[in-house]
Amino acid sequence: MAVDPASLVDELEVDSFRWNVPESYNVPPGSPLPVILDRVDADGQLTRRLEAARWGLVPGWAKDDKIGFRAFNARSETVDSKPMFRSAFTSRRCAVAVNGYYEWEKTESGKQPWYMHADGDDWIFMAGLFELRQQPPEQVDQSEADPSVLDGWLVSTTMLTLPARGHLEQVHHRMPLFLERDQIGQWLNPAVDSKADTGQLLEGLLEGVDPDRIKRHEVGAEVGNVRNNWSGLADPA
């Protein structure tokens, strides 16, 4: 779930803000998510940007952007070796910002959806990767209406996962790699650009993940249909 991230501009000292997306309470892969990234500009200055990025990583070498539907998550155990992710892992890291997310628990009678959120509906930050892919000429016209496309380049993202811990393991066997606010700069740091250094950075973040900062409650089965999109979807069932 992602609503207006404008409040993050001052809080995270964002220099460039690009978000023109309606509020969404049921975000499927292929939809835009707000991501924060640090980049060195043409003058050599470090700038922090908040961008709309399509959920599902599409590398620059991809012939078809539909590949992103297979890459909406990246396992932390193999992110440094998978061709889909290894380049972005060392040089294009981001933080994905969400207000909450849905997870499905397998039960004897089927599946039960849960809404995961932070205390007081605070933002949740997840360690992510991003990619830039130049849109082919035949997609230029349709890209003009896509908030994830900037000057002919598709911005896409994925989020890292790890084996679930604590109470989150009761719902699903995987969980996102959550970032505390003081860890965002470490993860985004473009100066950390080797496989060894990035791996060491990831290892440190994995050690400190606290599942107890995430709260959860059951929600209705309506979230299973992406056409359903209203604020009440996240209300307790």
N, C-alpha and C positions, 0 to 999 in steps of 0.2 A: 504494500500500500504506500502511495506517495502523494502527498498533498504539496502545497506551495512551499518550496524550500528557501524563499527569500529571507527568512529569519536567520539563515546560516551565513549570509554575506558578512555581517559584522562579527558574528561569533567566531567564524573561522578565518576572518581577515581575507575574504575573497576579493581578488582584483578585477576579475571579469566574470559576469553573470549572464548566462544564456539559458533561459528556461521559459518557454512559451507553450506549456502543456496543461490541459485541463486537469483538475484534481481527479485522481482515480483511486478507488477503494478495492479494486480487484485487478491487479496488474499481471498479465500473462507474459511469458517470453515473447519477444518481438515488439514489446511496447517500450517507450522511453522511461528511463530512470535517471534521477539526478546523481551525478558523480562529481567528486572533487579531485582535481589533479594539479600537480606542481610541474611547470615547464619553464625552461630557460628560453627567454625571448631573443629576438634578433640583436638586442643590445647587450645580451649576456646577463640580463636580470632575471631572477627567479620570480615567476608570477603564479599566483594561485587562481585557478579557474573552476567555475561550477558550470558543467555542461549537461545537456540532455543527451543521453547515450542509449542506443537500442540494446535491450537486454538479450544477450546471445552474441558471443564474440565472433566477429567476422574478420579474419586476418587480411592484410593487404593483398596477399597472393591468392585469395579465394576467388574462383571463377563465378561462384553463385553465392549471393548473400544468404540463401536459405540454410547454409551450413551453420549459421548461428543458432538455429533451433536445436542443434545437437551440442551446443557449447554454452548453455546458460549457467552451468556450474563447473568449477575446476577443482579437482581433488588436490588438497595440499600435499598429499603423499607423492604425487606424480607430476605436479605442475611444472617442475623444472626440466622434465624430460619429454613431455608430450609435444609433438610438433605444433599442435594447435595453440599451445600456451607458452612455450619456453622463451620465445623472444619477448613477448609482453611481460613476462615474469621479471626479466632483468631490466627492462627499460620503459615499460608503460604500465605502471601501477596506479591505482586510483582507490578512492574510498566511495563506496556506494551508500547513499543515504536513503533510509526508508523510515516511515512512521511505525511500521509493523509488517508482519508477513504471516501467511497461512501455511500450516503444515498438516499433513493427514496421518492419522493413527489407524493402523490396521486393527480391526476388532473382529470378534466372532460373527457379528452381523453385517460386516462391511467395512466402511471407513468413516472415521469421525474427524471432521476438520477442527483445528485449533487456531486461535489467533495469538501470535507471539508479539509481545510489545515490551517497551521499557517502562519504568516507573513514571507515572504522570504523563504518559504518552509522549515522552521525550524522543528525540531522534535516535535511531539505531544506525551505527556505522559498521559496514562490513568491508573487509579487505577484498579488493577487486583488481581486475586488469582491464585495460582498454586497448582498442585498436583503431586505426584510421585506414579506411579503404576508399580509394578514389572511385566514385561511381562511374560505371561505363556510360558511354553516350546515350544508349537506348533507355537508360534509367534517369537521365537528367531531369526531364519534365516532371516525372512522378516524385522525384526527390525534393522538388521545391516545396512540397507540402509536408515533408517529413521533418519533424523537429529535431531528429537525430542526425540530420545532414547539415554540414556547415561548409559553405563555399564549394560544394561538389564533393565533399568528403564525408563518408559515413562514419560516425563515432559509435562504437559498440562496446559492450562491457560484459563481463562475467564476474561472479563472486566465488571466492575460495571457500571450500568446505572441509570439515574434518569429522572424525568419528564423534558422535554425540556424547555429551558428558552430563552428569548430574540428572536433574529432573527432565531435561530435554530428551534424554535417551528413552524415556517412557513413551514418547510420541513418535519419534523417527530415529533411524540409526545414524543419520548425518545431521550436521548443524553448520551454519555459517561461521566463518572466522570473524568474530566481533572485534572491533577496534575501540579502545577508549579514546577520548578526545586527545589526550596527550600522546597517543601512539600514532595519530594520523600523519603528522609530519615525518615521523620515522619511516612509515610505510611508503609515503609519496616521494621521499628524497631521491631526486634523479642522480645524485652523486653515487648512490649505491647501485652499481650497474654491472657487477660481475655475478656469475652464477654462485660462486662461493660466498660472497658478501650478502647477496640476496637470500641465499639459503640460510645463512646464519641469522639474518634479520627475521626470516619466517620462523625459524626454530624458537627464537625468543618470544615472539608473539604467541605461538602455539602454547608455550608453557604457561602463559599468564591468562589464558581465556577463562572468563568467569561466567558460567551458564546461569548463575543465580541472579545476575542483573536483568535477566529476561523473565518476564511474567507471562502467564498464558491463561486462556480460558476457552471453553468450547464455544463454537459458533454453529450456525445453521448450515445445512447442506447447500444452500443457495450459492455459496462461494465457488462451488464446483462448476458453475456455468459462467464463463467469462463475460457473457452478455449482461449479467447482473452486476451493477456497479452503483452502489449508493452507500452512504456512510453507515447505515444500520447493519451492513454485513458483518462488521467487526463487533457488534454488540453480543454480550453473552447469550447463549441459547437458553 
